[in-house]
Amino acid sequence: MSSGGPSATVGRVLRIAGGVYHVDDSRTVVRASLRGRLKRTDSRIVSVGDLVEMERVGDEMRIVRLRARSGALSRHGVSKRREQVIVANVDQVAVVVSVTAPDPDFLMVDRLLALAALSGIDAFLVVNKTDLAEPVPNAASSGAAAGKPAPGDGLEQYAALGVETLRTSVESRAGLGALSERLAGRITVLSGQSGVGKSSLLNAIVPELDLRVGEISERRGRGRHTTVASALYRYPGGGYVADTPGLQYLALWELDPAELSGGFVEIAAMSDACRFADCRHRVEPDCAVRAAVEDGRIGRRRLESYLRLLDEAEKGR
């Protein structure tokens, strides 16, 4: 695609390695470097998923301009001094969690769902490794199906909140067709803690990717990092999928404490009934959110996730 100049082309950054930018220009994947002025400004200004303009200089393609982003999945860098863009121009986030091995990290799920909501990005939940779920006791008499996550495992709360939930298994191939349809034609980030099977799911749906897959650490019960950097891959049904490193650390970037409840739909809905318009749902009198937690309308764990993020947001300002 032309960007105005006769020699300029537009492409999407698929991955970055060793200062080399691998860019899809809709015909092929080219290797490019940053123009000196951009590089001096900040070599991390261009991220995976970005649309960039390139020009040929001799035998080399150089990125000369970064186009505006329509959305980005971002977090604080580990130093908390700058934004770290995980993937730019994202359409949707698939929050992947496993029923076991490793056990669900509910705080991580809540953070990712809140991050997507506050960034204006669609999100859905992928509950993976359903073949490892314990059979439900007395399944025949209770009407529950053996091999399904038992009610009360904590994951059913998200469907109750309106979060689209897909249940998948690479071993049995359950749910892979539905997931494949959900990915087609969009730019999707698969994100979640290490070891939940993000790369395995992509390998099962798009075998030619042949992504590296790790095993669970027996000592810690956590997944080992096999994806070391975010990368985009063309999806056969159109669009792209992003495999991201397993997230052990996720601090939301430039989070306004007053807007945080927007990432928790049930808390936002109940906040209007609080006595104070600026209620933070800690110890304020006549807090409708805390009252809803006490009578079971809001999950206690969800409020705890909200309050932890609120503490971080207030300390970061």
Secondary structure, 3 states (H helix, E strand, C coil): CECCCCCEEEEEEEEEECCEEEEECCCCEEEEEECHHHHHHCCCCCCCCCEEEEEEECCEEEEEEECCCCCEEEEECCCCCCEEEEEECCCEEEEEEECCCCCCCHHHHHHHHHHHHHCCCEEEEEEECHHHCCCCCCHHHHCCCCCCCCCCCCCHHHHHCCCCEEECCCCCCCCHHHHHHHHCCEEEEEECCCCCCHHHHHHHHCHHHCCCCCCECCCCCCECCCCCCCEEEECCCCEEEEECCCCCCCCCCCCCHHHHHHHCHHHHHHHCCCCCCCCCCCCCCCCHHHHHHHCCCCCHHHHHHHHHHHHHHHHCC
